[in-house]
Amino acid sequence: MSAEPLATDRTDPESGPPAGPAFAHETVAFPPLGSSGGHPVAHRRWEELVSDVHIAGHALDDVWNALTDPYSVSQWFADADESWAVPGRESTLDFNDGEFFWCRTVAAESPYEGRAALEYLWRWVGVGPATTVRWELTESPGQVVTVRAVERATNPPSDWRSWNGMGWPGILDQLAEHLRTGRRQRWPWRRMGPYVQTELPVGTFEAWSALTSVPALQFWLGRSSGDLGEGGRVDFTLGDASGTAALSVVRHVEANQSFPSFQPRLEFELHRPGWPGPLSGHLWVEPAGLGRSVLQVFHSGWESFGQLAEAPVDRALLASFWASAFGRLAMLLSGPPGGGGGDGAPDGPGPHAWSR
């Protein structure tokens, strides 16, 4: 007796052959091992920093004014515009060296029964991940005001706790010393930086693969020649009227090549005509929750410019350049409306008549 096929002969009228009997391996669900489909659905990390300072000899109204009056804030922290501390309004806290916080005030609770509070969101250089900052003022007997600063973040960079956690006590000390002495207590411009960070809508490996490809470099970095391979050099334009610069790769670490993070990174030198020497640079990417990452760049070496009372103009230029470049990269990775993108091949509309 001859065996009968498992199914009748099959012919696809659209595509033609193959035709013939259908066998079990063609009709029965039998997935390979390791294909059950386990996958992450959420990666969450929540952080909070809390710092206090006790200010004696000043009424609650005095401390509140130092925190919310734009001119007073400029004397101990950063230049604030007239929209500062106005609920629902957006404003800047500008350090006058190219770096600033872009803020949106959520609440301003004026002094009442010995308490006051100011809460806002801020983004470093306007494009960093948003965090929540809340100032809580409490007046105690004997004219002592406790000032508490609380910052909350979700999936911040790995060094966020160290940098911001060490920074808040210094900020509170500046406020206290300004109230005590009446003198300007602002930090001078820093020899390190600018530091720019932004969130990208893809994971770390996909982000790194895209941002280092030549087509993507032309779009987001303004590349005119070269690549980011080990020992490579990329010439690029800083802006329409800002001239050129060159990035020389000192070390290019790909994913899974360096313990303990296994995340990719780039160490480089930045050269520009007229500079006394190159700046050191670091470009790296970190996870920021499921399917997202944080891209960061950082410079050092401004000592070669000498002892300057104010930051070199090129420092502000670099901060602006990196913020814009990261914004173009985020747009590239998000893809055009309706999908696409993320493959290093620009297409669709872009900024300033670019197409991607």
N, C-alpha and C positions, 0 to 999 in steps of 0.2 A: 504494500500500500504506500503510495507516495504521500509525503508530508504536504499539508496545505499551508499556504502563506498566512501570516497573521492578519493581513488586510488585503483588500482587493488591489489590483494593479492601479497605480496612480500616475496620472499624466497632468502636468500643469499646462492648461491651454494657453497661458500667457507666455511662459518661458520655455515651454517644450520639454525636452529631456532634462533630468533623468526620469524614467518611468519604469514601473515594475513593482514587484511586491514590497510592502513595507514590513520591516523586521522589528523585533522587540527593541533593539538599541536605537531605533528611530522614533519609537512611539511611547516608550515607557520612561517616566521621569526617574533619572538615576544620576544625580549630581556627583561630581568628584569630591573626594575628601577635602576638607578645608574650605568648602564653599557654602557653609551654612548661613553666612551673611551677618555674623556678629560685627557690630560697628558702634562707635561712640555716638551718643546723642547729646551729651552736654559736658563741657569742661568749665567749671566755675571756680574762681578764686576771689575772695573778697578781702580787702585790706583796710585797716583804720589806723591812723596816727593821732595821738592825743598829746598836746603839750600845754603846760600852764606857766604863768608868771604872775607874781603878786606885786602890785604897784601901790605903794604907800604915798600918802600926802596929796592925793588927787581925787576929786569927786568923780562919780560915775559919768557925769556929763562931759568932763574934760577928756576922759579916756574915749568915750564914744565919739567925740568930735575929732580926736586924733585918728580914729579908725575910719571915719566916714567923710570928713571934709577933704576934698581933692588936694588943696594946697598942703594941709597937714600931712596927708599920706605921702606926698612928694618929698617931705623932709626926712622921713625915716624908712621908706620902703621903695616906692617907684612913682614915677609921674602918673597921675590919674587925671582923666578928663572929667568934664562937668556931669557926665552920665553915671559916674561912679556911685555905687551904693543906692541907686534909684531902682526900686523893684520893677522888674520887667524890662529894664533897659540893658543894653550891651555897652561895654567900655573896655579900655585898655589900662593895664599897669605896665608902664614902659620903663625899661632899665637903661635906655639910651645907648645901648651897645649892639643893637640889632635884635636882642631877645626881649620878649614881653609875654605877658599873660593876656589872653582875650577872655573877657569875663561876661557873664550874664547874671545879674542880681536876682535872686529868688525871693529873699525876704530881708527887710530892714526893720527890726523891732526896736523902736526908740526906747530910751530908759523909762522904766515904769516899775515902781515898787522895788527898786534896788536891782533890777535886771535889765539886760538889753541883749540883742543878738543880731548878727549879720550873716546871711548865708548866700552863697553864690556858686556857680559853676565856673571853672576856668580851663582853658586849653593853652598849653605852652606853645608859644609862637603861632598861636591860632589854629594849628593843625594837629597838636598832640591829643591823646585820649582825654576826654573830659573827666574831671574829678569834682567832687563836692567839697567845699570848704565852709565851715561854720565857726564863727567867732561867738563865744558866749561870755558875757561880762556879768559878774556878780559882785555887788557891793557889800562889804562887811563892816561891822562897827569899827570906829577908829579911822575912817576914811582909807580903807584898804580895798582895792578892787582886784579881784581875781580875773585874769583874762585867760580863757581856754580856747585854743585853736584845734579844731578837729578836721582832718582831711580823710575822705573816704574814696576808695578807688575799686574798680572791678578789673581783674586781670591786668594789673600794671606791669611795666618792665621789671625784670628780676632785681634790679638795683634800686627800685623805687623806694623801698623801705629804708635803705641806707642813705640815699641822697636826700630824700625829703624828710626822713626822720631826724637826720642830723641838722637839716636846715631850719626847721621850725623853731627850736630853742634860740637860734641866732636872730631870727625875725622878731621873736617876742622880746629879746634883750634890746634890740634896736628901738622898738616901741617904748619900752620902759626908760631907756636912757634918753630918748628924745624928750619924753615928758619930764624927766628929772632935770635935764640941763637946758632944754630949749634949743639945743644945737641940732644942726643937720647930722643925721646918723646913717646916711645911705652908704651901702657898699660901693667901693670904686669898681670900675669895669674890670672884668676878670680876664686873666691871661689864658684861661682855658675856654673853649667854646668857639663858635656857637654850637650848642647841642640842640638838635632837632629830632623830633620823633613823630610818627604818624601811624595810625592803624591801617592795615591793608585787609581787603575782604577775602583773602585766601590764606591757606596754611603756610608755614615757613618754607617748606621745600619748593612748593609751587611758586611762591613769591620770589625766592632767590633765583630759580631757574628762569623766570620771566625777566626779572630786572637786570640780569647779567647778559641776556642775549643781545646781539648787535642791533636788530630792528628796534627792540625796546629802548636800548641806550640812546638811539637817535631821537626817540620821541621824548623820553622823560628827562634825560641828562643833557640833551643838546649836543650829542657826540658828533664830531666832524671826522675823526679817524681813530683807529686803534680798538682795543678790547680790554677786558678786565682779567685776562689770564695772568698767571704768575709771571712777574717781571714785565708785564705789559704796560702800555701807556695809552691813556685816552685823552685826546684834545677835545675840548668842548667850549661852548659859548655861555658866558655867565648871564647874558641878557642882550637885548637889542642894542643898547647903548653902553654896555658895561665891559666890553672886551672879552678876552678869552682866558682860559686857564688850562692846566694839564694835570691829570691825575696819574701818578706813577705807582703801580701796584708793588708793594713790598712783600705782601703775603696774601695768598688767596686760599682760605680754608673752606673746602666744600663740606656739605652735610655728611655726618657720620665719620669725619676724619679726625676730630679733636675732642678728647675727653676734658671735662665731664659733661658739657652741654650737648655736644654733637650737633650744634646748630652752626650754619655757615656764617662766615664773616670775612671782612676785607680790611687789611692794614695798608695804608697808602701815604704818599707824600703829595701835597698839593702845591703846585708851582704857578706863579703868575708874574708876568713882566713887571719890573719895578719893585718887587718885594726884595727885602734883604736876604731872604732865605725861604725854604719851603716850610709849610705847616704840616705837622703830623695829623693823620686822619684815621678814623675807624668807622666802618660801616658794618652793621650787623642786624640780624633779624631774630626775633624771639616769638614763641607762641603767645597768643592773647585770647585764649578760649578756643572753642571748637570752630575750625575753619577760618580762623583769623590770626593775624600776626601783627607785631609791632616792628617797624623798621626804624633804625636809629643811626645818626651820624654825629660824630664828635671830633673836635679839633683841639690841638694844643700847639704851643711853640710861639706865641705872640711876643715872648721876651725878645726875640730878634728885632722887633720893631723899636726897641728902646723904651725909656721911661716916658710915657705919654700921660698927660692929665686926662685925656679923653680917648675913647676907643678909636682905633683906626677906622676910616670910612669903609674899608673893605670888610671889616668884621660884620657890619650891618648888611653889606651887600651879600656876604655869604649866607647869613641867616635867611634873608629874603629868597636867595636862590634856592637853597635846600628846601624851604617850605613850599615853594612853587613846584620844584622838581618832584617832591614827594606827592604833591597833589596831582600832578600829571600821571605819576605811576599808579596811584590809587584809582584814578579814572580809567587808566588802561586796563587794570586788572578787574575792574567791575564790569567791563564790557559795554558795548552799545546797548540801548534799550531793546529788550527782547532777547538778550543773551549774547553769547560770544565773548571774545576777549580772553585774557589770561594766557595766551599762547605765544606771546612775544611778537605777534604780527598785528601791528596797528591797523584798524579800519574803523570807519565811522567818524563823527564830528569830534573835534578837539579844540583846545584853547588857541586864540589868536590865529584863526584860519588854518590851524593844523588839521589834518585828517588822520584817522587811525583805523 
